[in-house]
Amino acid sequence: MKDKQTFLMKGSFALLLFVILGYMVKFYPEMLVNFDQSIQTAIRGDLPDYLTILFRSLTRLIDIPVIITWVVITAFVFYRKRWKIESFFMLGNLALAGLLIVTFKNIYQRPRPAILHLVEEKGFSFPSGHSLAVTLMVGTLIVILSQRIKDQVWRKIVQIVLGLYLVSVLVSRVYLGVHYPSDVLASLCVGLGVLFIEFPFYDKLRFQWRFKGKQK
């Protein structure tokens, strides 16, 4: 019970931070100018060619159709392995990510940064849709594999690799000029908040299904 409360508190705090950011974006955008500009300057620098090539390539890997494809394939593999709750967890969070992205972008309707865009993106800026989707889906994968991989060394390697991939995606959205840092931070807060709140319920249901023999 104590662990459940801890996860719920962490999730609530992350979502509260998102609400605060959203409130400032909607009603007091000037409060975020210094924060956004200082981080944009630090990350973008002189826009070196090698980073531009790297982050443009990364963008192709996080297009929404690509994310949907690898999530569906992963969920199918999990289901075939009789990891049924894990499969439903992946697909459920994929649907939730899409719903949250559409809802929040239409609520806040923040224009994209008025700086050089290194890739073409349409629609509103807040929160970052790619960042939210990747945070939620990669985070879901980290949760699942952290429980399933028994070898501690391999578990840590997988966590580090997926974590670095997530960080690279978050940084790339700012570097490419298509999002403010506060857009990306907001997406991270939503993704982590959802995962923290979901985890106790997912973990309990997973235990129950394994106990009843419904899955491995």
Order of alpha helices (4+ residues) and beta strands (2+ residues): alpha-alpha-alpha-alpha-alpha-alpha-alpha-alpha
